[in-house]
């Protein structure tokens, strides 16, 4: 596929990727009438923004773990048969799956013969994926594609709240027309300019390599811990999605939730409980840290799992509410 150059006319810069997520809804969706399509398990902010803007949801789950691939047959069928779907939000690498979506699957949606909405591809974690994984350059070919990226992940600059959306010039103009004046502060602009400079990119890549090494270490060491099950997603991000097992060797939300709580309360180690999401029974999303943090995490997890699985029983009272609350944290 021939790709033309990407210019400033293809760019929207906002307060994190979340501003682009919200602005796209306000651009293309009529409140109380239109809908968006999402593919769970996925980033929770798409649904949150839809609810805030009174926009409906159509959910087409990803295929079963460990692939967590797009179910292109069902997605394209929904776009053909369901009314008023204006946006499709995709996440690659997925959150919480860590899996890259196949380029041919994204292309299949872009090539839908009758649907004329917009495909939004969230690449927040793309810098942790293999070289050449990004589809940002595709916006020069596909006028109905938006690709979002951010400085919050690989660059480690979440605090400055800066994200970008690459898209066709007409959509970029629409998004920029919705921006509040002076939404990007001078300090944020200066820090972002440094981040994408030659020196800043070199620093990011060096830090990324450290994270990738620790990610490889976790993949090697986690299966050695009793009570840790299968890796249920991909390895294209700075986190891993693992099953937590009960004493019978089965993935278990009650055990996973207890481990999540005890790690936070007793060890000051924070992971994400994702057991209530589609295809993620008993799963924790584990972010990769520094060498010292990974060493501490592995020891804390092994001890906590032994304590939890060695206990007599767990009260079922309010367990469902606790699981829903823990799973509902948007991250």
C-alpha distance (Angstrom), angle and dihedral (degrees) to the residues before:
residue distance angle dihedral
X1 . . .
X2 3.81 . .
X3 3.77 114.3 .
X4 3.77 125.0 -162.1
X5 3.80 123.9 -146.5
X6 3.80 122.1 -74.1
X7 3.81 111.8 -129.4
X8 3.82 135.3 179.7
X9 3.82 86.0 -89.3
X10 3.82 87.1 70.2
X11 3.80 93.7 54.8
X12 3.79 137.6 96.4
X13 3.81 117.2 177.6
X14 3.78 118.3 -164.7
X15 3.79 146.9 161.9
X16 3.78 94.9 -71.6
X17 3.80 123.1 -44.3
X18 3.81 88.2 -70.7
X19 3.81 90.8 74.6
X20 3.80 90.0 56.7
X21 3.82 91.0 47.0
X22 3.80 89.8 54.1
X23 3.81 96.2 39.6
X24 3.80 91.9 53.8
X25 3.80 90.0 54.4
X26 3.78 91.2 50.5
X27 3.82 91.3 46.7
X28 3.77 99.4 50.0
X29 3.82 110.1 19.0
X30 3.80 130.1 77.0
X31 3.84 109.1 -144.5
X32 3.78 113.8 -113.3
X33 3.79 91.8 12.7
X34 3.80 115.0 53.6
X35 3.80 131.1 61.8
X36 3.78 141.5 -156.7
X37 3.80 128.8 -142.5
X38 3.81 121.1 -131.1
X39 3.80 131.6 178.0
X40 3.81 112.7 -139.9
X41 2.92 137.5 -116.8
X42 3.79 85.8 55.6
X43 3.80 145.2 120.4
X44 3.79 109.4 -49.9
X45 3.80 98.0 -140.7
X46 3.81 93.1 78.4
X47 3.81 89.9 64.1
X48 3.81 93.0 40.2
X49 3.81 92.1 53.2
X50 3.79 91.4 45.6
X51 3.80 90.7 53.2
X52 3.81 92.1 47.8
X53 3.82 90.0 51.6
X54 3.84 94.5 43.6
X55 3.80 91.4 -116.1
X56 3.80 120.7 147.7
X57 3.81 127.0 -120.7
X58 3.78 131.8 -131.5
X59 3.81 112.0 -169.4
X60 3.80 122.2 -157.7
X61 3.82 107.3 174.4
X62 3.77 121.6 -135.8
X63 3.79 117.0 -108.2
X64 3.79 116.7 -85.5
X65 3.78 124.0 -69.4
X66 2.92 139.5 -59.7
X67 3.81 92.9 35.2
X68 3.82 97.5 39.3
X69 3.81 85.8 -171.2
X70 3.78 124.9 166.2
X71 3.78 114.8 -86.9
X72 3.79 90.3 -134.7
X73 3.80 93.9 176.7
X74 3.81 92.9 57.9
X75 3.82 94.1 38.7
X76 3.79 93.5 52.5
X77 3.81 90.7 44.1
X78 3.81 90.5 52.7
X79 3.80 90.7 49.9
X80 3.81 88.9 51.6
X81 3.79 97.5 45.4
X82 3.81 109.2 26.3
X83 3.79 118.5 81.0
X84 3.79 128.0 -124.8
X85 3.83 100.3 7.8
X86 3.79 101.9 154.2
X87 3.82 102.6 166.5
X88 3.80 136.6 33.2
X89 3.82 113.4 -157.6
X90 3.81 114.5 -156.4
X91 3.80 127.9 176.9
X92 3.83 121.0 -150.7
X93 2.98 118.0 -159.8
X94 3.76 84.0 28.8
X95 3.79 124.7 -125.6
X96 3.03 114.1 -114.8
X97 3.82 94.4 4.9
X98 3.81 101.2 59.5
X99 3.82 87.9 -148.3
X100 3.80 126.4 133.2
X101 3.78 116.5 -129.7
X102 3.79 113.3 -124.1
X103 3.80 111.5 -103.4
X104 3.79 91.4 -134.1
X105 3.83 89.9 56.2
X106 3.80 92.4 53.1
X107 3.79 89.1 46.4
X108 3.80 90.5 52.3
X109 3.80 90.0 59.4
X110 3.79 92.9 45.0
X111 3.81 89.0 52.3
X112 3.81 94.9 51.9
X113 3.83 104.3 144.4
X114 3.82 99.3 -140.2
X115 3.81 109.8 18.5
X116 3.80 112.7 90.7
X117 3.80 101.9 -174.2
X118 3.80 131.3 114.6
X119 3.81 127.7 -88.4
X120 3.81 112.5 -144.7
X121 3.81 114.9 -161.6
X122 3.81 115.2 -166.1
X123 3.82 109.7 -152.3
X124 3.80 98.1 172.6
X125 3.82 91.5 137.9
X126 3.81 98.3 35.1
X127 3.82 94.7 116.4
X128 3.82 89.3 68.7
X129 3.82 92.0 54.4
X130 3.82 125.4 87.3
X131 3.80 117.1 -76.1
X132 3.79 112.6 -83.2
X133 3.81 95.8 28.5
X134 3.81 97.0 115.2
X135 3.79 120.7 98.3
X136 3.81 94.4 -162.5
X137 3.81 91.9 115.2
X138 3.80 89.8 57.2
X139 3.81 90.1 76.8
X140 3.81 87.7 77.9
X141 3.81 88.2 62.3
X142 3.81 103.3 32.7
X143 3.84 116.0 53.9
X144 3.82 91.0 -169.0
X145 3.83 95.9 56.8
X146 3.81 127.6 98.9
X147 3.82 119.3 -174.8
X148 3.81 117.0 -166.1
X149 3.80 125.6 -158.8
X150 3.80 133.9 169.9
X151 3.79 144.9 -161.0
X152 3.82 90.2 -135.4
X153 3.81 99.7 88.0
X154 3.82 122.1 35.5
X155 3.80 91.5 15.5
X156 3.81 91.2 51.4
X157 3.81 92.0 -138.3
X158 3.81 102.4 122.8
X159 3.79 90.1 134.7
X160 3.80 94.6 67.2
X161 3.84 91.0 56.1
X162 3.78 101.6 -141.0
X163 3.78 127.7 150.7
X164 3.78 135.5 160.5
X165 3.78 136.4 -146.6
X166 3.80 121.0 -155.7
X167 3.78 114.3 -156.6
X168 3.79 145.5 129.7
X169 3.82 116.1 -53.5
X170 3.84 94.4 -109.5
X171 3.81 92.5 54.4
X172 3.81 91.4 42.4
X173 3.81 89.4 54.1
X174 3.80 90.9 50.5
X175 3.80 92.5 50.0
X176 3.79 93.3 46.3
X177 3.81 90.9 49.7
X178 3.83 88.7 61.4
X179 3.80 95.4 51.5
X180 3.76 119.8 110.5
X181 3.81 112.7 -118.6
X182 3.80 114.6 -93.4
X183 3.82 93.0 6.2
X184 3.82 90.9 149.1
X185 3.80 110.7 63.5
X186 3.80 123.6 -140.6
X187 3.85 93.3 -112.7
X188 3.81 90.3 50.7
X189 3.80 90.9 48.5
X190 3.80 92.1 49.4
X191 3.81 93.5 48.1
X192 3.80 91.8 46.6
X193 3.79 91.6 50.0
X194 3.79 89.8 53.3
X195 3.82 91.8 46.5
X196 3.81 92.3 59.0
X197 3.80 94.5 41.2
X198 3.81 120.2 104.7
X199 3.80 91.2 -98.8
X200 3.80 93.8 44.8
X201 3.80 93.2 49.2
X202 3.80 90.1 49.0
X203 3.81 90.1 54.0
X204 3.80 92.0 48.0
X205 3.80 92.4 50.2
X206 3.80 92.5 49.1
X207 3.81 91.1 50.9
X208 3.79 90.7 45.2
X209 3.81 91.2 55.3
X210 3.80 89.7 53.7
X211 3.80 90.0 52.2
X212 3.81 92.1 47.2
X213 3.82 90.0 53.1
X214 3.80 90.8 51.8
X215 3.80 90.4 45.7
X216 3.81 88.7 56.0
X217 3.79 89.1 47.9
X218 3.81 92.2 52.7
X219 3.81 91.5 49.4
X220 3.81 88.2 53.6
X221 3.81 98.5 42.6
X222 3.82 105.4 36.2
X223 3.84 95.8 68.8
X224 3.82 88.3 56.8
X225 3.81 91.1 64.4
X226 3.79 114.7 91.1
X227 3.77 108.9 -119.2
X228 3.80 96.7 30.3
X229 3.79 113.0 114.0
X230 3.76 134.6 -173.3
X231 3.78 129.3 -28.3
X232 3.80 99.7 -112.4
X233 3.78 102.2 -169.6
X234 3.77 141.6 29.7
X235 3.78 134.2 -69.0
X236 3.81 100.4 -126.7
X237 3.80 96.5 105.8
X238 3.80 141.5 53.7
X239 3.80 91.7 -96.1
X240 3.80 137.6 58.4
X241 3.81 129.5 -145.4
X242 3.81 111.6 -139.3
X243 3.79 134.3 175.1
X244 3.79 118.5 -121.4
X245 3.80 113.2 -147.5
X246 3.78 134.6 -148.2
X247 3.80 124.2 -134.7
X248 3.82 89.2 -81.7
X249 3.80 91.4 57.8
X250 3.81 94.3 -108.6
X251 3.82 126.4 130.2
X252 3.79 105.4 -102.7
X253 3.80 131.2 -173.0
X254 3.80 93.6 -158.0
X255 3.80 91.9 54.7
X256 3.81 92.6 42.6
X257 3.81 91.2 50.3
X258 3.80 91.7 48.7
X259 3.81 90.5 50.7
X260 3.81 90.5 47.6
X261 3.82 91.6 51.5
X262 3.80 96.8 43.2
X263 3.80 93.3 47.7
X264 3.80 90.0 53.4
X265 3.80 97.7 41.4
X266 3.80 101.4 37.6
X267 3.80 105.3 23.6
X268 3.81 101.4 28.3
X269 3.79 88.2 -128.0
X270 3.80 115.6 136.7
X271 3.79 122.9 -154.8
X272 3.82 127.8 158.6
X273 3.79 123.9 -105.4
X274 3.80 108.4 -140.6
X275 3.80 100.9 163.3
X276 3.82 95.8 120.3
X277 3.79 94.4 58.0
X278 3.79 123.4 97.4
X279 3.80 111.5 -77.2
X280 3.81 93.8 -1.0
X281 3.82 103.8 101.6
X282 3.80 110.2 164.5
X283 3.79 92.8 -1.2
X284 3.78 132.0 149.3
X285 3.78 122.1 -167.6
X286 3.80 106.9 -136.9
X287 3.79 119.2 -161.5
X288 3.80 116.3 -145.5
X289 3.80 113.5 -119.5
X290 3.78 138.5 178.0
X291 3.80 121.4 -55.7
X292 3.81 90.7 -96.6
X293 3.81 92.6 47.0
X294 3.80 92.3 49.6
X295 3.81 91.1 49.5
X296 3.81 90.2 51.5
X297 3.79 92.5 44.5
X298 3.81 94.9 51.6
X299 3.80 91.7 50.7
X300 3.81 92.4 45.1
X301 3.80 93.1 48.0
X302 3.80 94.0 49.2
X303 3.80 91.8 50.0
X304 3.80 94.0 44.1
X305 3.80 93.6 48.7
X306 3.80 90.5 50.9
X307 3.81 90.0 51.3
X308 3.80 94.8 46.2
X309 3.80 97.4 44.6
X310 3.79 90.4 42.1
X311 3.80 92.7 57.8
X312 3.77 122.2 102.4
X313 3.80 100.4 -120.6
X314 3.78 145.0 -37.3
X315 3.76 124.8 -117.8
X316 3.77 111.4 -116.4
X317 3.80 92.0 -154.5
X318 3.82 110.4 119.2
X319 3.81 89.4 -9.5
X320 3.79 92.3 127.2
X321 3.81 91.9 51.0
X322 3.81 91.1 48.9
X323 3.81 91.6 50.0
X324 3.80 92.4 50.1
X325 3.82 91.9 47.6
X326 3.81 93.2 48.9
X327 3.79 92.8 45.4
X328 3.80 91.7 47.8
X329 3.80 94.7 67.8
X330 3.81 105.8 114.8
X331 3.80 109.4 -135.3
